[in-house]
Amino acid sequence: MKPYRKHIFICTGKSCSSKGSEEVLKRLREILDEKGLKGEIKSSKGGCFGVCGETDPRGGFCPTAVIYPEGGWYRN
């Protein structure tokens, strides 16, 4: 098995789930499948990433995703 090019984790902790993270993960998986990228990009549920308590003038960090190997964080 060759390694994945990217690995995307979507937070499915309590706060992120209440703001639609499960739906985000479902849609992400649909898009990866539609584009034929399931073998190159892996998507996974992540537990709480612990950033919901951070102050953000846009109203919070949920839902949150992180993409490896770069370690880029995405929110809202």
Secondary structure, 3 states (H helix, E strand, C coil): CCCCCEEEEEECCHHHHHCCHHHHHHHHHHHHHHCCCCCCEEEEEECCCCCCCCCCCCCCCCCEEEEECCCEEEEC
